[in-house]
Amino acid sequence: MKLYADAPVRRARQVTGDLLLLLWIWAWVKVASVVHDATLTLARPGEEISDAGGGLADRLREAGDTVANVPLVGDEVRGPFDGAGSAAERLAAAGDAQVAAVQDLAFWLGLAVGAIPVLIALAVYLPLRWRFVREATAGRRFIDSVDDLDLFALRAMARQPMHRLARISDDPAGAWRRQEPEVVRALAALELRDSGLSVPDR
């Protein structure tokens, strides 16, 4: 698989583009992490409610157990403590639910903030890179000596703009049919350059 062009300038541009893409992904992962952590701070009140409610419920249960030992009236006195303890437990459960909701929000908000810019960049950049890799890899399989230049010269006449062909020869098709080596080589070089390949040595 050929990932980068043979031409130094184009190869440098491709390497720079790949590095910028990685930097872009890293930056948005960091931003997503910051958003996630910042959103989680909203869970702090819920955690305090949960802790306070749980602690209050425990103390009320302990107080209920203590007054239950009072002769004659212990069971009657214990009832309000048990009821208050149940209310405190519901308060703690509400705090836990708030914490869970904030955690879900932090996860999805961080994911959305980070994933959307990354996916847009990948959707724009990766098809271009994949097209180059596919063309360059396929082209490299066909070009391993000067004898293979004929195929790329033919492709150049079919695909390259007329003004490029005119700079090579006034009659590029005729020169190609006559197998004029310099014209064939120049035509092939046009197509190979677009595919990210260099012309093989003579």
Backbone as a chain_set.jsonl record, in Angstrom:
{"seq": "MKLYADAPVRRARQVTGDLLLLLWIWAWVKVASVVHDATLTLARPGEEISDAGGGLADRLREAGDTVANVPLVGDEVRGPFDGAGSAAERLAAAGDAQVAAVQDLAFWLGLAVGAIPVLIALAVYLPLRWRFVREATAGRRFIDSVDDLDLFALRAMARQPMHRLARISDDPAGAWRRQEPEVVRALAALELRDSGLSVPDR", "coords": {"N": [[0.853, -1.2, 0.0], [0.579, 2.158, -0.898], [1.108, 5.052, 0.712], [1.95, 7.702, 0.505], [2.923, 10.317, -1.771], [5.469, 10.239, -4.36], [6.701, 12.614, -5.111], [8.459, 15.176, -3.469], [7.303, 17.637, -2.493], [4.525, 17.259, -2.677], [4.319, 14.986, -1.074], [5.136, 16.048, 1.378], [3.012, 17.808, 1.84], [0.941, 15.956, 2.15], [1.781, 14.49, 4.426], [1.78, 16.578, 6.269], [-0.965, 17.187, 6.226], [-2.023, 14.805, 7.297], [-0.895, 14.874, 9.868], [-2.059, 17.228, 10.829], [-4.719, 16.433, 10.862], [-4.635, 14.449, 12.865], [-3.882, 16.097, 14.999], [-6.129, 17.753, 15.109], [-8.101, 15.865, 15.852], [-7.078, 15.096, 18.358], [-7.236, 17.568, 19.723], [-10.031, 18.024, 19.837], [-10.822, 15.825, 21.295], [-9.702, 16.505, 23.728], [-11.171, 18.86, 24.255], [-13.725, 17.74, 24.468], [-13.322, 16.201, 26.755], [-12.919, 18.204, 28.652], [-15.43, 19.473, 28.594], [-17.021, 17.34, 29.46], [-16.0, 16.934, 32.09], [-16.559, 19.448, 33.201], [-19.335, 19.481, 33.081], [-19.916, 17.43, 34.835], [-19.509, 18.636, 37.28], [-21.919, 19.689, 37.924], [-23.183, 17.681, 39.192], [-22.492, 17.741, 41.798], [-24.216, 19.012, 43.827], [-26.276, 17.069, 43.92], [-24.832, 14.85, 44.844], [-24.212, 15.761, 47.407], [-26.77, 15.983, 48.483], [-27.497, 13.293, 48.425], [-25.57, 12.164, 50.14], [-26.129, 13.564, 52.515], [-28.849, 12.863, 52.935], [-28.626, 10.059, 53.165], [-26.974, 9.837, 55.444], [-28.585, 11.116, 57.364], [-30.797, 9.398, 57.391], [-29.633, 7.071, 58.452], [-28.925, 7.95, 61.017], [-31.452, 8.556, 62.036], [-32.619, 6.033, 62.019], [-30.984, 4.766, 63.891], [-31.633, 6.275, 66.154], [-34.321, 5.59, 66.368], [-34.057, 2.869, 66.961], [-32.896, 3.128, 69.461], [-34.859, 4.463, 71.057], [-36.758, 2.565, 70.972], [-36.272, 0.829, 72.968], [-37.292, 1.935, 75.211], [-39.371, 1.388, 77.952], [-42.823, 0.418, 77.695], [-43.7, 2.668, 75.994], [-42.012, 2.531, 73.873], [-42.308, 1.328, 71.248], [-44.298, 2.939, 70.145], [-43.098, 5.438, 70.115], [-41.037, 4.983, 68.404], [-42.075, 4.887, 65.806], [-42.397, 7.526, 64.453], [-39.671, 8.128, 64.049], [-38.86, 6.078, 62.345], [-40.464, 6.708, 60.142], [-39.449, 9.233, 59.454], [-36.889, 8.455, 58.846], [-37.365, 6.909, 56.53], [-38.252, 8.943, 54.834], [-35.891, 10.423, 54.633], [-34.314, 8.555, 53.304], [-35.615, 8.497, 50.84], [-35.017, 11.062, 50.026], [-32.231, 10.806, 49.73], [-32.22, 8.959, 47.641], [-33.334, 10.532, 45.64], [-31.234, 12.344, 45.308], [-29.271, 10.589, 44.348], [-30.458, 9.901, 41.9], [-30.366, 12.366, 40.613], [-27.601, 12.689, 40.359], [-27.021, 10.52, 38.645], [-28.426, 11.337, 36.369], [-27.022, 13.666, 35.658], [-24.524, 12.558, 35.123], [-25.123, 11.012, 32.856], [-25.842, 13.094, 31.115], [-23.377, 14.468, 30.994], [-21.779, 12.554, 29.707], [-23.036, 12.194, 27.142], [-23.075, 14.824, 26.206], [-20.332, 15.483, 26.143], [-19.539, 13.552, 24.284], [-20.949, 14.379, 21.992], [-19.903, 16.96, 21.566], [-17.217, 16.365, 21.045], [-17.297, 14.385, 19.028], [-18.71, 15.294, 16.726], [-17.202, 17.447, 15.327], [-14.908, 15.91, 14.755], [-15.89, 13.778, 13.195], [-16.842, 15.196, 10.981], [-14.433, 16.229, 9.936], [-13.119, 13.82, 9.326], [-14.894, 12.797, 7.425], [-14.526, 14.564, 5.336], [-11.754, 14.544, 4.8], [-10.7, 11.87, 4.774], [-11.877, 10.424, 2.5], [-10.529, 11.676, 0.337], [-7.846, 11.053, 0.863], [-8.019, 8.28, 0.798], [-8.73, 7.866, -1.853], [-6.415, 8.72, -3.142], [-4.52, 6.844, -2.095], [-5.559, 4.449, -3.071], [-5.388, 4.848, -5.882], [-2.626, 5.324, -6.201], [-1.501, 2.981, -5.171], [-2.565, 1.047, -6.908], [-1.498, 2.013, -9.325], [1.252, 1.725, -8.879], [1.556, -0.99, -9.037], [1.441, -1.412, -11.734], [3.56, -0.051, -12.827], [6.721, -0.715, -13.166], [8.881, -0.59, -14.717], [10.4, 1.067, -17.59], [9.083, 0.038, -19.706], [6.428, -0.066, -19.096], [5.388, 2.424, -19.411], [3.801, 3.059, -21.533], [1.101, 2.452, -21.077], [0.364, 4.413, -19.174], [0.847, 6.688, -20.646], [-1.146, 6.461, -22.567], [-3.416, 6.674, -20.902], [-3.03, 9.296, -20.071], [-3.512, 10.763, -22.429], [-6.221, 10.357, -22.622], [-7.258, 11.497, -20.318], [-5.97, 13.857, -19.435], [-5.918, 17.475, -19.442], [-6.278, 19.388, -22.487], [-4.463, 21.529, -22.902], [-2.224, 20.785, -21.447], [-1.385, 18.513, -22.811], [-0.772, 19.704, -25.26], [1.515, 21.112, -24.641], [3.411, 19.177, -24.66], [3.471, 17.897, -27.166], [2.7, 18.664, -30.596], [1.232, 16.79, -31.847], [0.247, 14.583, -30.026], [-1.081, 12.07, -30.009], [-0.307, 10.903, -32.434], [2.455, 10.819, -32.039], [2.499, 9.064, -29.911], [1.489, 6.739, -31.153], [3.577, 6.277, -32.903], [5.43, 5.574, -31.131], [7.31, 7.329, -30.014], [9.891, 7.822, -27.872], [10.498, 9.988, -26.062], [8.195, 11.56, -26.076], [6.261, 9.69, -25.245], [7.256, 9.183, -22.703], [7.005, 11.716, -21.502], [4.226, 12.093, -21.627], [3.382, 9.957, -20.01], [4.515, 10.778, -17.637], [2.881, 12.921, -16.883], [0.476, 11.629, -16.1], [1.39, 9.866, -14.163], [2.35, 11.638, -12.249], [-0.025, 12.774, -11.296], [-1.013, 10.543, -10.034], [0.667, 10.298, -7.942], [3.1, 9.09, -8.347], [6.443, 8.472, -9.489], [8.371, 8.788, -12.517], [9.884, 5.865, -13.732], [13.41, 5.072, -13.695], [15.471, 5.371, -16.604]], "CA": [[0.0, 0.0, 0.0], [1.364, 3.386, -1.006], [0.398, 6.09, 1.467], [2.393, 9.062, 0.193], [3.419, 10.533, -3.127], [6.918, 10.257, -4.546], [7.168, 14.005, -5.203], [8.688, 15.661, -2.098], [6.376, 18.688, -2.074], [3.204, 16.658, -2.448], [4.437, 14.109, 0.085], [5.161, 16.904, 2.569], [1.645, 18.277, 2.061], [0.136, 14.841, 2.657], [2.195, 14.23, 5.811], [1.266, 17.692, 7.067], [-2.411, 17.007, 6.365], [-2.282, 13.717, 8.243], [-0.562, 15.348, 11.213], [-3.086, 18.197, 11.231], [-5.92, 15.672, 11.194], [-4.421, 13.863, 14.195], [-3.921, 17.197, 15.967], [-7.538, 18.148, 15.203], [-8.795, 14.849, 16.649], [-6.597, 15.209, 19.743], [-7.766, 18.793, 20.326], [-11.455, 17.88, 20.135], [-10.936, 14.878, 22.411], [-9.432, 17.301, 24.938], [-12.333, 19.728, 24.492], [-14.806, 16.877, 24.947], [-13.005, 15.834, 28.135], [-13.169, 19.389, 29.494], [-16.888, 19.643, 28.686], [-17.512, 16.248, 30.302], [-15.649, 17.201, 33.488], [-17.283, 20.637, 33.652], [-20.74, 19.107, 33.285], [-20.0, 16.591, 36.032], [-19.558, 19.458, 38.49], [-23.331, 19.911, 38.248], [-23.657, 16.564, 40.019], [-22.071, 17.913, 43.192], [-25.362, 19.156, 44.748], [-26.943, 15.781, 44.058], [-24.021, 14.01, 45.719], [-24.37, 16.253, 48.777], [-28.112, 15.58, 48.935], [-27.461, 11.851, 48.655], [-24.796, 11.902, 51.359], [-26.863, 14.084, 53.684], [-30.041, 12.045, 53.141], [-28.218, 8.742, 53.667], [-26.515, 9.989, 56.837], [-29.737, 11.418, 58.213], [-31.592, 8.175, 57.515], [-28.942, 6.171, 59.376], [-29.047, 8.465, 62.389], [-32.84, 8.411, 62.476], [-32.835, 4.613, 62.308], [-30.329, 4.486, 65.162], [-32.441, 6.885, 67.215], [-35.514, 4.765, 66.506], [-33.681, 1.653, 67.687], [-32.629, 3.48, 70.858], [-36.101, 4.748, 71.795], [-37.588, 1.355, 70.988], [-35.992, 0.133, 74.223], [-37.996, 2.598, 76.328], [-40.506, 0.536, 78.341], [-44.219, 0.79, 77.486], [-43.984, 3.571, 74.865], [-40.908, 2.457, 72.908], [-42.752, 1.071, 69.876], [-45.047, 4.1, 69.64], [-42.165, 6.547, 69.875], [-40.152, 4.625, 67.3], [-42.748, 5.081, 64.527], [-42.013, 8.76, 63.754], [-38.273, 8.049, 63.626], [-38.807, 5.228, 61.15], [-41.047, 7.469, 59.031], [-38.491, 10.268, 59.049], [-35.781, 7.764, 58.186], [-37.796, 6.565, 55.173], [-38.241, 10.182, 54.047], [-34.491, 10.757, 54.359], [-33.852, 7.629, 52.272], [-36.146, 8.96, 49.554], [-34.216, 12.23, 49.673], [-30.951, 10.295, 49.229], [-32.478, 8.358, 46.331], [-33.485, 11.643, 44.69], [-29.886, 12.84, 45.032], [-28.618, 9.614, 43.464], [-31.051, 10.026, 40.563], [-29.836, 13.593, 40.013], [-26.214, 12.411, 39.982], [-27.046, 9.653, 37.47], [-28.866, 12.129, 35.228], [-25.926, 14.553, 35.269], [-23.49, 11.725, 34.512], [-25.569, 10.717, 31.488], [-25.727, 14.337, 30.347], [-21.951, 14.739, 30.766], [-21.28, 11.606, 28.71], [-23.566, 12.465, 25.808], [-22.65, 16.162, 25.782], [-18.935, 15.372, 25.765], [-19.456, 12.773, 23.043], [-21.423, 15.199, 20.875], [-18.952, 18.056, 21.33], [-15.996, 15.842, 20.455], [-17.469, 13.513, 17.868], [-19.214, 15.979, 15.537], [-16.111, 18.021, 14.511], [-14.001, 14.856, 14.295], [-16.54, 13.054, 12.104], [-16.866, 16.073, 9.804], [-13.081, 16.245, 9.376], [-12.852, 12.513, 8.725], [-15.726, 12.64, 6.237], [-13.973, 15.391, 4.259], [-10.345, 14.259, 4.502], [-10.381, 10.465, 4.503], [-12.127, 9.996, 1.111], [-9.465, 12.176, -0.539], [-6.639, 10.257, 1.109], [-8.255, 6.917, 0.344], [-8.688, 7.876, -3.315], [-5.0, 8.761, -3.535], [-3.872, 5.573, -1.753], [-6.042, 3.425, -3.998], [-4.825, 5.096, -7.207], [-1.175, 5.164, -6.18], [-1.189, 1.562, -4.972], [-2.858, 0.348, -8.164], [-0.545, 2.455, -10.338], [2.577, 1.177, -8.611], [1.581, -2.381, -9.494], [1.588, -1.43, -13.19], [4.757, 0.655, -13.294], [7.967, -1.173, -12.558], [9.972, -0.365, -15.674], [10.019, 2.018, -18.64], [8.204, -0.636, -20.663], [5.036, 0.126, -18.68], [4.994, 3.819, -19.591], [2.827, 3.172, -22.618], [-0.246, 2.465, -20.49], [0.103, 5.706, -18.545], [0.771, 7.683, -21.716], [-2.492, 6.335, -23.136], [-4.346, 7.272, -19.928], [-2.839, 10.747, -20.075], [-4.218, 11.325, -23.587], [-7.663, 10.264, -22.393], [-7.697, 12.173, -19.093], [-5.322, 15.128, -19.137], [-6.433, 18.622, -20.214], [-5.656, 19.588, -23.793], [-3.331, 22.455, -22.877], [-1.052, 20.044, -20.979], [-0.935, 17.665, -23.919], [-0.198, 20.552, -26.298], [2.864, 21.513, -24.251], [4.317, 18.048, -24.898], [3.627, 17.655, -28.608], [1.605, 19.141, -31.436], [0.479, 15.598, -32.252], [0.593, 13.576, -29.024], [-1.585, 10.746, -30.368], [0.556, 10.365, -33.477], [3.749, 10.485, -31.445], [2.31, 7.843, -29.109], [1.388, 5.596, -32.08], [4.911, 6.034, -33.469], [6.264, 5.159, -30.004], [8.429, 8.241, -29.79], [10.143, 7.593, -26.44], [10.451, 11.194, -25.231], [6.797, 11.964, -25.943], [5.612, 8.692, -24.401], [7.72, 9.394, -21.332], [6.421, 12.964, -21.0], [2.8, 11.849, -21.399], [3.254, 9.087, -18.837], [4.877, 11.555, -16.446], [1.691, 13.683, -16.487], [-0.469, 10.76, -15.407], [2.036, 9.339, -12.963], [2.411, 12.705, -11.262], [-1.35, 12.87, -10.679], [-1.195, 9.368, -9.181], [1.636, 10.326, -6.847], [4.221, 8.233, -8.676], [7.495, 9.086, -10.301], [8.72, 8.026, -13.723], [11.035, 4.998, -13.436], [14.654, 5.407, -14.37], [15.62, 4.792, -17.936]], "C": [[0.882, 1.24, 0.0], [0.585, 4.537, -0.381], [0.742, 7.503, 1.017], [2.987, 9.125, -1.21], [4.939, 10.49, -3.162], [7.462, 11.681, -4.564], [7.308, 14.594, -3.801], [7.666, 16.693, -1.629], [5.004, 18.101, -1.775], [3.228, 15.73, -1.237], [4.438, 14.926, 1.372], [3.768, 17.433, 2.889], [0.781, 17.168, 2.658], [0.487, 14.519, 4.107], [1.675, 15.328, 6.724], [-0.238, 17.566, 7.285], [-2.759, 15.912, 7.355], [-2.009, 14.158, 9.683], [-1.599, 16.352, 11.718], [-4.388, 17.491, 11.594], [-5.791, 15.045, 12.585], [-4.474, 14.927, 15.275], [-5.35, 17.674, 16.191], [-8.317, 17.165, 16.076], [-8.39, 14.961, 18.109], [-7.201, 16.433, 20.434], [-9.234, 18.634, 20.703], [-11.716, 16.82, 21.194], [-10.687, 15.608, 23.725], [-10.61, 18.2, 25.273], [-13.499, 18.916, 25.04], [-14.577, 16.472, 26.397], [-13.273, 16.996, 29.087], [-14.668, 19.608, 29.682], [-17.489, 18.57, 29.596], [-17.249, 16.542, 31.778], [-16.399, 18.412, 34.037], [-18.745, 20.313, 33.923], [-20.902, 18.261, 34.543], [-20.022, 17.402, 37.324], [-21.007, 19.774, 38.889], [-23.897, 18.795, 39.127], [-23.316, 16.756, 41.483], [-23.242, 18.139, 44.15], [-26.107, 17.842, 44.964], [-26.169, 14.835, 44.959], [-24.167, 14.448, 47.177], [-25.74, 15.886, 49.332], [-28.136, 14.093, 49.268], [-26.725, 11.52, 49.942], [-25.558, 12.353, 52.601], [-28.088, 13.229, 53.978], [-29.704, 10.679, 53.701], [-27.763, 8.808, 55.109], [-27.659, 10.256, 57.787], [-30.597, 10.18, 58.418], [-30.949, 7.206, 58.491], [-29.103, 6.638, 60.815], [-30.469, 8.331, 62.909], [-33.16, 6.955, 62.791], [-32.208, 4.235, 63.649], [-31.122, 5.062, 66.33], [-33.711, 6.082, 67.452], [-35.219, 3.48, 67.251], [-33.464, 1.944, 69.163], [-33.926, 3.691, 71.632], [-37.015, 3.533, 71.828], [-37.397, 0.578, 72.279], [-36.67, 0.777, 75.426], [-39.215, 1.747, 76.684], [-41.855, 1.208, 78.047], [-44.46, 1.608, 76.219], [-42.954, 3.458, 73.743], [-41.379, 2.27, 71.48], [-43.489, 2.261, 69.285], [-44.115, 5.257, 69.3], [-41.288, 6.25, 68.661], [-40.77, 4.938, 65.935], [-42.357, 6.353, 63.796], [-40.564, 8.746, 63.27], [-38.127, 7.192, 62.366], [-39.36, 5.955, 59.928], [-40.102, 8.543, 58.517], [-37.29, 9.634, 58.345], [-36.136, 7.383, 56.758], [-37.799, 7.802, 54.275], [-36.817, 10.595, 53.684], [-33.914, 9.832, 53.288], [-34.369, 8.034, 50.894], [-35.388, 10.192, 49.073], [-32.856, 11.806, 49.098], [-31.119, 9.674, 47.848], [-32.657, 9.429, 45.263], [-32.128, 12.234, 44.329], [-29.131, 11.902, 44.106], [-29.156, 9.723, 42.037], [-30.532, 11.27, 39.853], [-28.396, 13.371, 39.543], [-26.164, 11.555, 38.711], [-27.45, 10.436, 36.219], [-27.747, 13.054, 34.734], [-24.798, 13.756, 34.611], [-23.857, 11.348, 33.069], [-25.432, 11.941, 30.592], [-24.271, 14.635, 30.014], [-21.394, 13.82, 29.679], [-21.74, 11.987, 27.314], [-23.156, 13.84, 25.298], [-21.189, 16.149, 25.361], [-18.754, 14.624, 24.46], [-19.864, 13.616, 21.841], [-20.42, 16.304, 20.538], [-17.687, 17.543, 20.645], [-16.203, 15.129, 19.136], [-17.863, 14.284, 16.608], [-18.084, 16.621, 14.719], [-15.158, 16.957, 13.963], [-14.611, 14.115, 13.106], [-16.61, 13.896, 10.836], [-15.492, 16.084, 9.132], [-12.756, 14.918, 8.69], [-13.641, 12.321, 7.433], [-15.185, 13.443, 5.056], [-12.597, 14.885, 3.827], [-10.093, 12.821, 4.065], [-10.728, 10.016, 3.076], [-11.05, 10.47, 0.137], [-8.2, 11.341, -0.38], [-6.817, 8.835, 0.58], [-8.2, 6.836, -1.171], [-7.233, 7.896, -3.798], [-4.328, 7.416, -3.287], [-4.281, 4.483, -2.732], [-5.413, 3.59, -5.383], [-3.321, 4.836, -7.227], [-0.778, 3.701, -6.015], [-1.433, 0.768, -6.248], [-1.848, 0.729, -9.239], [0.834, 1.859, -10.134], [2.684, -0.283, -9.062], [1.831, -2.469, -11.005], [2.906, -0.836, -13.663], [5.977, 0.146, -12.54], [9.143, -1.059, -13.521], [9.474, 0.602, -16.737], [9.095, 1.368, -19.661], [6.734, -0.427, -20.341], [4.535, 1.551, -18.917], [3.891, 3.974, -20.622], [1.398, 3.254, -22.079], [-0.574, 3.828, -19.91], [0.081, 6.831, -19.574], [-0.612, 7.66, -22.352], [-3.532, 6.943, -22.199], [-4.237, 8.795, -19.921], [-3.583, 11.388, -21.242], [-5.728, 11.293, -23.399], [-8.128, 11.172, -21.256], [-7.139, 13.571, -18.892], [-5.929, 16.262, -19.97], [-5.619, 18.851, -21.491], [-4.423, 20.486, -23.726], [-2.07, 21.773, -22.332], [-0.492, 19.157, -22.093], [-0.242, 18.501, -24.993], [1.212, 21.001, -25.949], [3.888, 20.407, -24.53], [4.565, 17.837, -26.39], [2.44, 18.259, -29.352], [0.709, 17.99, -31.859], [0.779, 14.468, -31.257], [0.104, 12.181, -29.383], [-0.71, 10.108, -31.437], [1.914, 9.964, -32.916], [3.65, 9.221, -30.601], [2.223, 6.618, -30.008], [2.749, 5.248, -32.686], [5.918, 5.601, -32.396], [7.526, 6.017, -29.868], [8.73, 8.262, -28.292], [10.026, 8.837, -25.573], [9.017, 11.653, -25.009], [6.048, 10.989, -25.039], [5.993, 8.908, -22.932], [7.083, 10.644, -20.723], [4.928, 12.804, -20.728], [2.588, 10.998, -20.147], [3.549, 9.86, -17.559], [3.697, 12.388, -15.955], [0.759, 12.825, -15.632], [0.12, 10.221, -14.099], [2.09, 10.397, -11.856], [1.07, 12.863, -10.547], [-1.625, 11.699, -9.745], [-0.221, 9.305, -8.032], [2.855, 9.468, -7.079], [5.243, 8.992, -9.504], [7.803, 8.184, -11.485], [9.938, 7.151, -13.399], [12.258, 5.424, -14.239], [14.744, 4.705, -15.721], [16.335, 3.431, -17.857]], "O": [[1.812, 1.356, 0.797], [-0.463, 4.94, -0.884], [-0.084, 8.408, 1.135], [3.479, 8.134, -1.751], [5.609, 10.676, -2.146], [8.568, 11.927, -4.082], [6.364, 14.519, -3.015], [7.21, 16.633, -0.487], [4.396, 18.407, -0.749], [2.272, 15.689, -0.463], [3.807, 14.535, 2.354], [3.378, 17.505, 4.054], [-0.015, 17.414, 3.564], [-0.405, 14.3, 4.927], [1.189, 15.053, 7.821], [-0.734, 17.806, 8.386], [-3.678, 16.063, 8.16], [-2.781, 13.859, 10.595], [-1.974, 16.329, 12.89], [-5.082, 17.902, 12.524], [-6.723, 15.105, 13.387], [-5.039, 14.702, 16.345], [-5.743, 17.965, 17.32], [-9.098, 17.574, 16.935], [-9.24, 14.927, 18.999], [-7.627, 16.354, 21.586], [-9.641, 19.065, 21.782], [-12.712, 16.894, 21.914], [-11.373, 15.363, 24.717], [-11.009, 18.299, 26.433], [-14.183, 19.35, 25.966], [-15.523, 16.404, 27.182], [-13.788, 16.803, 30.188], [-15.125, 19.894, 30.789], [-18.365, 18.863, 30.41], [-18.144, 16.419, 32.614], [-16.826, 18.412, 35.191], [-19.328, 20.813, 34.885], [-21.912, 18.365, 35.239], [-20.497, 16.918, 38.351], [-21.285, 20.087, 40.047], [-24.959, 18.948, 39.731], [-23.802, 16.007, 42.33], [-23.271, 17.511, 45.208], [-26.521, 17.542, 46.084], [-26.763, 14.1, 45.747], [-24.237, 13.61, 48.076], [-25.867, 15.522, 50.501], [-28.723, 13.682, 50.27], [-27.186, 10.704, 50.741], [-25.63, 11.639, 53.601], [-28.349, 12.901, 55.135], [-30.389, 10.18, 54.594], [-28.114, 7.946, 55.915], [-27.71, 9.7, 58.884], [-31.079, 9.946, 59.526], [-31.651, 6.578, 59.284], [-29.379, 5.845, 61.714], [-30.678, 8.028, 64.083], [-33.9, 6.675, 63.735], [-32.795, 3.495, 64.439], [-31.267, 4.418, 67.369], [-34.136, 5.908, 68.594], [-36.018, 3.038, 68.076], [-33.798, 1.125, 70.02], [-34.085, 3.165, 72.733], [-37.948, 3.479, 72.63], [-38.244, -0.234, 72.652], [-36.629, 0.235, 76.531], [-40.012, 1.419, 75.805], [-41.986, 2.428, 78.147], [-45.349, 1.267, 75.438], [-43.015, 4.208, 72.769], [-40.911, 2.969, 70.581], [-43.348, 2.572, 68.102], [-44.322, 5.965, 68.315], [-40.849, 7.169, 67.97], [-40.035, 5.229, 64.991], [-42.01, 6.285, 62.617], [-40.258, 9.286, 62.207], [-37.378, 7.53, 61.449], [-38.819, 5.847, 58.828], [-39.966, 8.745, 57.311], [-36.746, 10.186, 57.388], [-35.304, 7.516, 55.861], [-37.405, 7.735, 53.11], [-36.561, 11.058, 52.572], [-33.117, 10.267, 52.457], [-33.651, 7.927, 49.9], [-35.143, 10.355, 47.878], [-32.389, 12.37, 48.109], [-30.261, 9.841, 46.981], [-32.2, 9.273, 44.131], [-31.894, 12.588, 43.173], [-28.435, 12.345, 43.192], [-28.39, 9.644, 41.076], [-30.284, 11.248, 38.648], [-28.018, 13.813, 38.458], [-25.37, 11.823, 37.809], [-26.89, 10.23, 35.142], [-27.552, 13.205, 33.528], [-24.185, 14.225, 33.652], [-23.007, 11.364, 32.179], [-24.968, 11.843, 29.456], [-23.956, 15.013, 28.885], [-20.623, 14.262, 28.827], [-20.924, 12.092, 26.399], [-22.915, 14.015, 24.103], [-20.834, 16.734, 24.338], [-17.929, 14.998, 23.627], [-19.211, 13.579, 20.798], [-20.126, 16.551, 19.368], [-17.145, 18.209, 19.764], [-15.383, 15.248, 18.226], [-17.39, 13.953, 15.521], [-18.004, 16.37, 13.516], [-14.659, 17.082, 12.845], [-13.923, 13.855, 12.119], [-16.455, 13.37, 9.734], [-15.392, 15.962, 7.911], [-12.183, 14.901, 7.6], [-13.132, 11.757, 6.464], [-15.364, 13.049, 3.904], [-12.307, 14.805, 2.634], [-9.364, 12.576, 3.104], [-9.941, 9.282, 2.478], [-10.694, 9.744, -0.791], [-7.562, 10.968, -1.364], [-5.902, 8.257, -0.005], [-7.687, 5.864, -1.725], [-6.867, 7.187, -4.736], [-3.641, 6.898, -4.167], [-3.45, 3.688, -3.169], [-4.964, 2.617, -5.99], [-2.803, 4.207, -8.151], [0.171, 3.236, -6.647], [-0.622, -0.075, -6.63], [-1.387, -0.133, -9.987], [1.517, 1.522, -11.101], [3.764, -0.752, -9.422], [2.362, -3.465, -11.498], [3.326, -1.094, -14.79], [6.223, 0.544, -11.401], [10.273, -1.398, -13.17], [8.287, 0.924, -16.791], [8.399, 2.065, -20.401], [5.879, -0.592, -21.212], [3.371, 1.847, -18.648], [3.127, 4.938, -20.572], [0.586, 4.036, -22.573], [-1.669, 4.348, -20.127], [-0.627, 7.821, -19.392], [-1.185, 8.709, -22.644], [-4.431, 7.651, -22.651], [-5.24, 9.495, -19.78], [-4.214, 12.433, -21.077], [-6.439, 12.124, -23.964], [-9.29, 11.578, -21.238], [-7.777, 14.396, -18.239], [-6.401, 16.029, -21.082], [-4.429, 18.544, -21.552], [-3.438, 20.233, -24.42], [-0.96, 22.143, -22.716], [0.721, 19.069, -22.285], [0.755, 18.068, -25.572], [2.024, 21.247, -26.841], [5.086, 20.672, -24.624], [5.697, 17.628, -26.825], [1.334, 18.354, -28.822], [-0.456, 18.203, -32.194], [1.477, 13.511, -31.594], [0.791, 11.199, -29.098], [-0.403, 8.918, -31.365], [2.459, 8.916, -33.262], [4.575, 8.408, -30.566], [2.798, 5.576, -29.694], [3.042, 4.082, -32.95], [7.077, 5.305, -32.687], [8.63, 5.52, -29.646], [7.879, 8.691, -27.512], [9.508, 8.76, -24.459], [8.652, 12.08, -23.914], [5.286, 11.409, -24.168], [5.148, 8.823, -22.04], [6.669, 10.631, -19.564], [4.416, 13.311, -19.73], [1.717, 11.292, -19.328], [2.919, 9.632, -16.526], [3.519, 12.553, -14.748], [0.312, 13.252, -14.567], [-0.561, 10.135, -13.078], [1.9, 10.09, -10.68], [1.031, 13.062, -9.332], [-2.377, 11.834, -8.779], [-0.264, 8.373, -7.229], [3.576, 9.141, -6.136], [4.943, 10.009, -10.129], [7.535, 6.982, -11.461], [10.921, 7.647, -12.848], [12.157, 6.041, -15.3], [14.188, 3.63, -15.943], [16.552, 2.787, -18.883]]}, "num_chains": 1, "name": "protein.A"}
